[in-house]
Amino acid sequence: MPSFFLAMIAAALASFGGRDQRLVAHLSGTLGATLPLLAVAWLAVVATSALAAIAGAALATTMPAAAKHMLVAFALVLGAVELLWQRPLREAEEPTRSAFAILIVLGALQLGDGARFLVLAVAVATGDPVLAALGGAVGSGAVLTAGWAMGPGLGNGLPLRAIRYTAAALMAGAGLIIGLSARGLLG
């Protein structure tokens, strides 16, 4: 069960205020907060989290324990950097209202993001890819659901920058401690 909770918390922290959440919030305002939009957002999260966990399961068989811990440390630091490096989001115009197009764009945004890398790292470190995928999907899905519910008011209702910086500091600190421990520099 630690795989589930670690992946859920890490993915939620890494997804908060991310490009995928901001895109879902924008589309919710543009297209309306419809259930099909929410379903597409969850489908993208489930698919990308599952892919990350499958990749993690494949890597887990080839890595020694110390390397697994270093991967987790690296994933946490990468997630922190992504939280600090806020890239602008080009607000999408969706004239076709195509669920498939939204799914592809969300999937592409999520495939290489810090949250999915953290799911991969948890799957590698714990050896439980199913619970890592489920936790990652629940954590990121909850964040996307908040974006969907808040719509264009996402940035107005919450101090996104302060939350992202706090989460980045927590993730970077955890990554540093895990990395130093894996290298044997902490007792």
GUKOL-591971 format. One line per 5 residues: number of its first residue (from 1); for each residue y, x, z of N, C-alpha, C. Coordinates in Angstrom, 2 decimals, always signed. Atoms other than C-alpha are relative to their C-alpha. Layout:
NUM	Y X Z Y X Z Y X Z  ...
***
This chain:
1	-1.20 +0.80 +0.00 +0.00 +0.00 +0.00 +1.27 +0.84 +0.00  -1.22 -0.81 +0.07 +2.46 +2.91 +0.41 +0.49 +0.18 -1.44  -0.40 -0.15 +1.41 +2.44 +3.27 -3.40 +0.92 -1.14 -0.41  -0.78 +1.17 +0.36 +3.76 -0.25 -3.78 +1.41 +0.07 +0.57  -1.30 -0.01 -0.65 +6.56 +0.09 -1.25 +0.87 +1.17 -0.43
6	-0.77 -1.15 +0.48 +7.59 +3.59 -2.33 +0.57 -0.26 -1.39  -0.46 +0.28 +1.37 +7.77 +2.55 -5.98 +1.04 -1.11 -0.02  -0.94 +1.13 -0.03 +9.55 -0.71 -5.15 +1.38 +0.47 +0.46  -1.29 -0.45 -0.53 +12.27 +0.93 -3.06 +0.66 +0.99 -0.94  -0.56 -1.02 +0.90 +12.72 +3.90 -5.40 +0.51 -0.63 -1.29
11	-0.42 +0.63 +1.25 +12.88 +1.72 -8.52 +1.23 -0.89 +0.22  -1.17 +0.85 -0.28 +15.32 -0.72 -6.91 +1.25 +0.85 +0.17  -1.16 -0.88 -0.19 +17.62 +2.09 -5.79 +0.46 +0.60 -1.33  -0.35 -0.65 +1.26 +17.48 +3.80 -9.18 +0.51 -0.98 -1.04  -0.41 +1.00 +0.99 +18.02 +0.56 -11.10 +1.35 -0.64 +0.32
16	-1.19 +0.74 -0.42 +20.99 -0.72 -9.12 +1.24 +0.49 -0.76  -1.20 -0.33 +0.77 +24.07 -0.80 -11.35 -0.31 +0.77 -1.26  +0.41 -0.74 +1.20 +22.07 +0.79 -14.17 +0.35 -0.75 -1.28  -0.34 +0.58 +1.29 +22.51 +0.13 -17.84 -0.78 -1.28 -0.27  +0.78 +1.21 +0.24 +19.68 -2.40 -17.93 +0.52 -1.17 +0.83
21	-0.55 +1.07 -0.82 +21.13 -4.40 -15.03 +1.33 -0.48 -0.56  -1.30 +0.40 +0.56 +24.59 -4.35 -16.57 -0.17 -0.76 -1.31  +0.26 +0.72 +1.24 +23.16 -5.44 -19.93 -0.47 -1.42 +0.28  +0.49 +1.34 -0.35 +21.29 -8.37 -18.35 +1.16 -0.84 +0.54  -1.16 +0.74 -0.52 +24.47 -9.36 -16.48 +0.92 -0.42 -1.14
26	-0.85 +0.33 +1.16 +26.48 -9.21 -19.72 -0.61 -1.12 -0.84  +0.67 +1.03 +0.81 +23.91 -11.23 -21.65 -0.06 -1.33 +0.73  -0.01 +1.22 -0.79 +23.73 -13.73 -18.81 +1.34 -0.72 -0.12  -1.32 +0.60 +0.18 +27.46 -14.28 -19.16 +0.23 -0.49 -1.41  -0.21 +0.34 +1.41 +27.39 -14.36 -22.96 -0.91 -1.13 -0.46
31	+0.98 +0.97 +0.48 +24.22 -16.36 -23.57 -0.29 -1.11 +1.00  +0.31 +0.94 -1.07 +24.03 -18.18 -20.27 -1.16 +0.53 +0.83  +1.05 -0.46 -0.91 +21.83 -17.54 -17.27 -1.24 -0.88 -0.19  +1.16 +0.82 +0.34 +18.76 -19.03 -18.92 -1.28 +0.64 +0.53  +1.29 -0.51 -0.45 +15.19 -18.71 -17.72 -0.68 +0.88 -1.05
36	+0.59 -0.93 +0.97 +14.04 -17.20 -21.05 +0.59 +1.41 +0.07  -0.61 -1.32 -0.16 +16.53 -14.35 -20.58 -0.59 +0.71 +1.21  +0.59 -0.60 -1.19 +15.21 -13.74 -17.08 -1.45 +0.39 -0.25  +1.41 -0.31 +0.31 +11.62 -13.88 -18.35 -0.10 +1.25 -0.87  +0.00 -1.19 +0.87 +12.41 -11.30 -21.05 +0.33 +1.24 +0.82
41	-0.35 -1.14 -0.85 +14.03 -9.03 -18.46 -1.20 +0.42 +0.83  +1.19 -0.31 -0.81 +10.94 -9.25 -16.24 -1.13 +0.56 -0.86  +1.03 -0.52 +0.90 +8.62 -8.70 -19.20 +0.26 +1.46 -0.34  -0.36 -1.40 +0.30 +10.48 -5.50 -20.10 -0.30 +0.89 +1.20  +0.24 -0.79 -1.21 +10.29 -4.27 -16.49 -1.49 +0.20 +0.26
46	+1.44 -0.10 -0.22 +6.59 -5.02 -16.18 -0.63 +0.95 -1.01  +0.57 -0.84 +1.04 +5.77 -3.35 -19.50 +0.35 +1.48 +0.20  -0.40 -1.40 -0.14 +7.80 -0.18 -18.88 -0.54 +0.61 +1.29  +0.58 -0.52 -1.25 +6.60 +0.16 -15.28 -1.49 +0.28 -0.19  +1.42 -0.22 +0.26 +3.00 -0.21 -16.45 -0.21 +1.26 -0.84
51	+0.12 -1.21 +0.82 +3.50 +2.46 -19.13 +0.24 +1.25 +0.83  -0.28 -1.15 -0.85 +5.02 +4.82 -16.58 -1.16 +0.29 +0.95  +1.12 -0.19 -0.92 +2.15 +4.26 -14.16 -1.24 +0.51 -0.73  +1.14 -0.49 +0.80 -0.45 +4.79 -16.90 +0.18 +1.49 -0.29  -0.28 -1.42 +0.24 +1.22 +8.08 -17.79 -0.19 +0.80 +1.29
56	+0.19 -0.65 -1.29 +1.25 +8.97 -14.09 -1.46 +0.18 +0.34  +1.43 -0.10 -0.26 -2.46 +8.24 -13.78 -0.64 +1.10 -0.83  +0.54 -1.06 +0.86 -3.18 +10.53 -16.71 +0.41 +1.38 +0.51  -0.48 -1.29 -0.52 -1.06 +13.33 -15.22 -0.66 +0.36 +1.33  +0.54 -0.25 -1.34 -2.56 +12.94 -11.74 -1.31 +0.77 -0.04
61	+1.30 -0.68 +0.08 -5.93 +14.21 -12.91 +0.13 +1.48 -0.31  -0.16 -1.39 +0.41 -4.49 +17.50 -14.11 +0.87 +0.84 +0.92  -0.98 -0.70 -0.83 -2.05 +18.42 -11.35 -0.54 +0.30 +1.39  +0.33 -0.28 -1.40 -2.66 +20.21 -8.04 +0.97 -0.72 +0.93  -0.79 +0.75 -0.98 -1.25 +18.67 -4.85 +1.45 +0.47 +0.09
66	-1.38 -0.50 -0.11 +1.80 +20.95 -4.62 +0.83 -0.40 -1.22  -0.72 +0.39 +1.22 +2.74 +20.17 -8.22 +0.34 -1.49 +0.02  -0.28 +1.43 -0.13 +2.48 +16.44 -7.50 +1.22 -0.23 +0.88  -1.15 +0.15 -0.89 +4.92 +16.80 -4.62 +1.29 +0.49 -0.67  -1.19 -0.48 +0.71 +7.30 +18.83 -6.77 +0.45 -1.01 -1.06
71	-0.36 +1.03 +0.98 +7.16 +16.11 -9.44 +0.75 -1.13 +0.69  -0.70 +1.05 -0.76 +8.17 +13.53 -6.82 +1.42 +0.48 +0.35  -1.32 -0.54 -0.34 +11.02 +15.79 -5.68 +0.90 +0.01 -1.22  -0.78 -0.04 +1.24 +12.17 +16.30 -9.26 +0.41 -1.40 -0.44  -0.31 +1.38 +0.39 +11.97 +12.54 -9.96 +1.12 -0.57 +0.87
76	-1.06 +0.49 -0.89 +14.11 +11.77 -6.91 +1.36 +0.61 -0.35  -1.27 -0.65 +0.36 +16.74 +14.32 -7.88 +0.49 -0.51 -1.35  -0.39 +0.55 +1.30 +16.72 +13.07 -11.49 +0.55 -1.41 +0.15  -0.51 +1.34 -0.26 +17.13 +9.51 -10.23 +1.39 +0.04 +0.62  -1.33 -0.14 -0.62 +20.08 +10.64 -8.10 +1.05 +0.39 -1.03
81	-0.94 -0.41 +1.05 +21.71 +12.37 -11.06 +0.33 -1.18 -0.90  -0.25 +1.16 +0.85 +21.28 +9.24 -13.16 +0.93 -1.01 +0.69  -0.88 +0.91 -0.73 +22.93 +7.17 -10.43 +1.44 +0.50 +0.01  -1.34 -0.57 -0.03 +25.89 +9.55 -10.31 +0.65 +0.03 -1.39  -0.52 -0.15 +1.36 +26.24 +9.87 -14.08 -0.02 -1.37 -0.66
86	-0.10 +1.36 +0.52 +27.35 +6.39 -15.03 +0.48 +0.05 -1.44  -0.37 +0.03 +1.42 +27.31 +6.11 -18.80 +0.57 -1.36 -0.35  -0.57 +1.30 +0.38 +29.41 +3.43 -20.43 -1.03 -0.84 -0.76  +0.88 +0.92 +0.68 +27.58 +0.39 -21.69 +0.78 -0.70 -1.10  -0.62 +0.72 +1.10 +28.50 -0.86 -25.10 -0.47 -1.44 +0.10
91	+0.37 +1.38 -0.20 +28.59 -4.59 -24.59 -0.57 -0.57 -1.28  +0.74 +0.48 +1.17 +26.05 -6.07 -26.95 +0.49 -1.37 -0.42  -0.24 +1.32 +0.57 +26.87 -8.91 -29.22 -1.34 -0.46 -0.52  +1.33 +0.49 +0.36 +23.76 -10.99 -29.66 +0.14 -1.30 -0.80  -0.21 +1.22 +0.79 +24.43 -13.37 -32.54 -1.29 -0.77 -0.25
96	+1.26 +0.68 +0.31 +20.75 -14.14 -33.12 -0.64 -0.64 +1.21  +0.60 +0.48 -1.24 +19.91 -14.86 -29.49 -1.51 +0.27 +0.01  +1.41 -0.35 +0.16 +16.62 -13.13 -30.22 -0.57 +0.59 +1.29  +0.65 -0.52 -1.20 +14.42 -12.70 -27.17 -0.71 +1.31 -0.30  +0.71 -1.23 +0.37 +12.42 -10.07 -29.03 +0.96 +1.19 -0.08
101	-0.99 -1.08 +0.09 +15.55 -8.01 -29.79 +0.47 +0.42 +1.39  -0.41 -0.31 -1.37 +16.65 -8.23 -26.15 -1.10 +0.79 +0.70  +1.14 -0.70 -0.59 +13.16 -7.15 -25.06 -0.07 +1.44 -0.48  +0.04 -1.37 +0.56 +13.24 -4.12 -27.38 +1.12 +0.85 +0.58  -1.14 -0.77 -0.52 +16.70 -3.04 -26.22 -0.19 +0.31 +1.48
106	+0.23 -0.25 -1.43 +15.86 -3.47 -22.52 -1.12 +1.01 +0.19  +1.12 -0.95 -0.09 +12.56 -1.67 -22.99 +0.43 +1.41 -0.34  -0.48 -1.34 +0.39 +14.28 +1.22 -24.75 +0.90 +0.60 +1.08  -0.86 -0.49 -1.08 +16.88 +1.49 -21.97 -0.83 +0.45 +1.20  +0.79 -0.28 -1.19 +14.18 +1.49 -19.31 -1.03 +1.09 -0.20
111	+1.11 -0.91 +0.22 +11.59 +3.69 -20.94 +0.26 +1.42 +0.50  -0.29 -1.36 -0.44 +13.35 +6.95 -20.14 +0.92 +0.07 +1.21  -0.95 -0.03 -1.12 +15.35 +5.96 -17.08 -0.64 +0.55 +1.27  +0.45 -0.59 -1.25 +15.10 +7.32 -13.58 -0.99 -0.88 +0.76  +0.91 +0.89 -0.73 +13.36 +4.24 -12.17 -1.43 +0.13 -0.52
116	+1.35 -0.14 +0.55 +10.42 +4.56 -14.55 -0.57 +1.39 +0.29  +0.48 -1.34 -0.35 +10.21 +8.31 -13.90 -0.45 +0.02 +1.45  +0.42 +0.08 -1.39 +10.02 +7.52 -10.20 -1.34 -0.75 +0.14  +1.29 +0.70 +0.00 +7.19 +5.04 -10.86 -1.10 +0.96 -0.42  +0.96 -1.01 +0.44 +5.39 +7.79 -12.77 -0.31 +0.98 +1.12
121	+0.18 -0.98 -1.07 +5.92 +10.23 -9.90 -0.78 -0.59 +1.17  +0.74 +0.63 -1.09 +4.67 +7.76 -7.28 -1.47 -0.18 -0.40  +1.38 +0.15 +0.47 +1.59 +7.05 -9.40 -0.74 +1.33 +0.05  +0.62 -1.33 -0.05 +0.91 +10.79 -9.67 -0.27 +0.40 +1.45  +0.11 -0.49 -1.38 +1.51 +11.55 -5.99 -1.00 -0.78 +0.84
126	+0.87 +0.82 -0.84 -0.42 +8.64 -4.51 -1.36 -0.27 -0.63  +1.26 +0.27 +0.69 -3.12 +8.27 -7.13 -0.30 -1.48 -0.12  +0.21 +1.44 +0.09 -2.64 +4.50 -7.18 +0.98 -0.59 -1.02  -0.94 +0.44 +1.03 -1.04 +3.58 -10.53 +0.23 -1.51 -0.03  -0.17 +1.46 +0.04 -1.62 -0.17 -10.21 +1.07 -0.43 +1.00
131	-1.00 +0.38 -0.99 +0.35 -0.50 -6.98 +1.36 +0.63 -0.30  -1.27 -0.61 +0.39 +2.99 +1.93 -8.26 +0.68 -0.83 -1.09  -0.56 +0.83 +1.07 +3.45 -0.19 -11.39 +0.53 -1.32 +0.54  -0.44 +1.27 -0.59 +3.63 -3.40 -9.38 +1.26 +0.18 +0.84  -1.18 -0.26 -0.82 +6.10 -1.92 -6.91 +1.23 +0.29 -0.85
136	-1.12 -0.29 +0.89 +8.29 -0.51 -9.67 +0.51 -1.24 -0.71  -0.40 +1.22 +0.68 +8.26 -3.82 -11.51 +0.73 -0.95 +0.94  -0.65 +0.90 -0.97 +9.15 -5.81 -8.38 +1.39 +0.53 +0.37  -1.29 -0.57 -0.38 +11.94 -3.41 -7.37 +1.04 -0.12 -1.11  -0.94 +0.09 +1.13 +13.56 -3.19 -10.80 +0.24 -1.44 -0.41
141	-0.16 +1.41 +0.36 +12.90 -6.86 -11.52 +0.95 -0.73 +0.93  -0.93 +0.62 -0.95 +14.71 -7.89 -8.36 +1.44 +0.38 -0.31  -1.35 -0.46 +0.34 +17.71 -5.80 -9.38 +0.49 -0.68 -1.28  -0.38 +0.69 +1.23 +17.70 -7.31 -12.88 +0.27 -1.49 +0.27  -0.22 +1.41 -0.35 +17.41 -10.79 -11.36 +1.38 -0.17 +0.65
146	-1.35 +0.05 -0.59 +20.54 -10.07 -9.30 +1.06 +0.10 -1.10  -0.94 -0.10 +1.12 +22.33 -8.99 -12.49 +0.06 -1.29 -0.80  +0.08 +1.28 +0.73 +21.15 -12.15 -14.26 +0.74 -1.09 +0.77  -0.62 +1.04 -0.81 +22.32 -14.35 -11.37 +1.51 +0.18 +0.11  -1.44 -0.25 -0.18 +25.72 -12.68 -10.98 +0.76 -0.01 -1.32
151	-0.64 +0.02 +1.30 +26.42 -12.45 -14.69 +1.12 +1.02 -0.09  -1.10 -0.95 +0.18 +29.70 -10.84 -15.67 +0.73 +0.35 +1.29  -0.63 -0.29 -1.29 +30.83 -10.94 -12.03 -0.73 +1.08 +0.78  +0.78 -1.02 -0.69 +28.32 -8.21 -11.15 +0.88 +1.11 +0.57  -0.87 -1.09 -0.45 +30.97 -5.49 -10.94 +1.09 -0.46 +0.94
156	-1.07 +0.51 -0.85 +33.45 -7.73 -9.16 -0.47 -0.34 +1.40  +0.49 +0.47 -1.28 +31.24 -9.01 -6.37 -0.56 +1.08 +0.90  +0.63 -1.06 -0.78 +29.71 -5.73 -5.26 +0.69 +1.34 -0.24  -0.55 -1.35 +0.21 +31.01 -2.22 -4.69 -1.06 +0.91 -0.65  +1.07 -0.70 +0.72 +28.69 -0.80 -7.36 +0.07 +1.51 +0.16
161	-0.14 -1.46 -0.07 +30.09 +2.72 -7.26 -0.41 +0.53 +1.37  +0.36 -0.46 -1.35 +29.76 +3.06 -3.47 -1.50 -0.13 +0.25  +1.44 +0.19 -0.17 +26.24 +1.65 -3.53 -0.77 +1.06 -0.79  +0.69 -1.00 +0.82 +25.20 +3.97 -6.37 +0.13 +1.40 +0.62  -0.18 -1.32 -0.62 +26.68 +7.03 -4.63 -0.82 +0.15 +1.27
166	+0.80 -0.04 -1.23 +24.98 +6.16 -1.34 -1.48 +0.15 -0.35  +1.40 -0.10 +0.42 +21.64 +5.63 -3.07 -0.30 +1.38 -0.58  +0.18 -1.34 +0.58 +22.11 +8.90 -4.99 -0.12 +1.05 +1.10  +0.07 -0.97 -1.10 +22.74 +10.80 -1.76 -1.34 -0.10 +0.72  +1.29 +0.18 -0.65 +19.63 +9.30 -0.15 -1.14 +0.57 -0.85
171	+1.07 -0.48 +0.88 +17.46 +10.07 -3.16 +0.05 +1.52 -0.15  -0.11 -1.46 +0.13 +18.80 +13.61 -3.58 -0.45 +0.69 +1.28  +0.44 -0.57 -1.28 +18.29 +14.32 +0.12 -1.51 -0.05 +0.16  +1.46 +0.12 -0.07 +14.72 +13.02 +0.01 -0.67 +0.96 -0.97  +0.57 -0.93 +0.98 +14.04 +15.02 -3.15 +0.08 +1.44 +0.46
176	-0.16 -1.37 -0.50 +15.39 +18.18 -1.57 -1.00 +0.29 +1.12  +0.94 -0.19 -1.11 +13.29 +17.74 +1.58 -1.44 +0.09 -0.52  +1.36 -0.03 +0.56 +10.12 +16.97 -0.40 -0.23 +1.28 -0.78  +0.13 -1.23 +0.78 +10.75 +19.88 -2.75 -0.14 +1.24 +0.87  +0.09 -1.15 -0.91 +11.33 +22.36 +0.06 -1.33 +0.00 +0.76
181	+1.30 +0.10 -0.68 +8.23 +21.08 +1.86 -1.13 +0.41 -0.92  +1.06 -0.36 +0.96 +6.11 +21.43 -1.26 -0.04 +1.50 -0.25  -0.06 -1.44 +0.20 +7.27 +25.02 -1.62 -0.32 +0.76 +1.28  +0.33 -0.64 -1.26 +6.40 +25.70 +2.02 +1.18 +0.56 +0.76  -1.19 -0.52 -0.66 +9.97 +26.33 +3.06 +0.42 -0.83 +1.21
186	-0.22 +0.80 -1.20 +10.00 +23.55 +5.64 -1.33 -0.15 +0.71  +1.24 +0.06 -0.80 +7.47 +23.37 +8.45 -0.57 -1.30 +0.10
***
